[in-house]
Amino acid sequence: MSQQFDLVVIGGGPGGYEAAIRAAQLGFKVACIEKRIHKGKPSLGGTCLNVGCIPSKALLDSSHRYEDTVHHLDDHGITTGEVKFDLAKLLDRKDKIVNQLTMGIDGLLKGNGIEWLKGTGKLLAGKKVEFVSHEGETQILEPKYVILASGSVPVNIPVAPVDQDIIVDSTGALEFPEVPKRLGVIGAGVIGLELGSVWRRLGSEVVVFEAMDTFLPMADKALAKDYQKVLTKQGLDIRVGAKVAGTEINGREVTVQYTQGGEDKTQTFDKLIVCVGRKAYAEGLLAEDSGIKLTERGLVEVNDWCATSVEGVYAIGDLVRGPMLAHKAMEEGVMAVERMHGHAAQVNYDTIISVIYTHPEAAWVGLTEEQAIDKGHEVKTGQFGFAANGRAMAAGENAGFVKFVADAKTDRLLGMHVIGPAASDIVHQGMIALEFVSSVEDLQLMTFGHPTFSEVVHEAALAVDGRAIHAIQRKRK
């Protein structure tokens, strides 16, 4: 017998499960379809919790603690004996964290009366949903609303075919049974830099190939320049303008052929990670007559509120335009549900934060200086480094800076860019300021606790008008 649901969500990742929970809070009868099998059992949480954000952060934290113990405890007068790490235990810790969080989501769905349908979902004509369980049983659902939230998958490239053994994608890079002595990474984006940092800290010699001629072109130039210097000093060999032309596996190693500066070159590695981006995952999601329109890039076409070309059907997250970020998907899912319920919810895409969780972290929100100029703003900027911050110096975390970009005529804040300790948290101060259309003066007039890392935010705001206290600046009116 067919079950009746007000809402069916296809995809149990961050966007999907949050949408399902919010809908249940609003009184909807909800089903969430998720097909993922992770380490032998059905699992909610999508890429983020299973093979993305969470496990990578667990490895980043563990590897940072190891490196800090080996190289920096002596700075504090702390002496230890020989320091070793157990890779199997380190990976097991990662898996336990993933398991705890995914089980927690299962509990949240149950607690909110949401039915988790384990299997695949396909949108049919007439807003019907075909659900096929892992056991092969088929059921046709006819909900009032549908949310498509199937996420994305890594992009593969013909010159480096992934076998999840010698050549791996971001998922395989979380499971190396031993630390590779020589590690190549194709792509100097967020994922490539994070995974490269993990294995570099644990002992790998890491080379990162970036086809673009500039490092982190999406970031503010000042941030990108300083960030590349920091990562290079740590031991990441970042090669920009290096275009991989082919790979060849010989036994247990892989040779990479690439061009750089007009020269053909080769280098051999024990493992190679391919991190060149992600693409929307819509395999088996849409029937040919579903009525859903796609863009030229294969994304689901939606309006500002994530409504598709079919009334009552919404699409969110990596399936639609905009950055492929879990927090963006979360807010879109909640917005879609609020819209279904008649609320005037919206997502401010101008305040979506980007973070790279290396050490130090890099994070930004709003416009870069270059983007602001391109949009016609007359800009003024202020920058202040953690090297002059007492809290950062006491913690031995004095690399990086905070930079503000503002409109010179209106004083309105346009963007914030951070490299340094807790950048992923500090940048939210800029996000809140942008959301409330704050001026630089608003930040200048606030009182920041002392001593804190966040004092750098205050000093950077003061620096916009040449008023930073703990730096010698050219006097301004």
Order of alpha helices (4+ residues) and beta strands (2+ residues): beta-alpha-beta-beta-beta-alpha-alpha-alpha-beta-beta-beta-beta-beta-beta-beta-alpha-beta-alpha-beta-beta-beta-beta-beta-beta-beta-alpha-beta-beta-alpha-beta-alpha-beta-beta-alpha-alpha-alpha
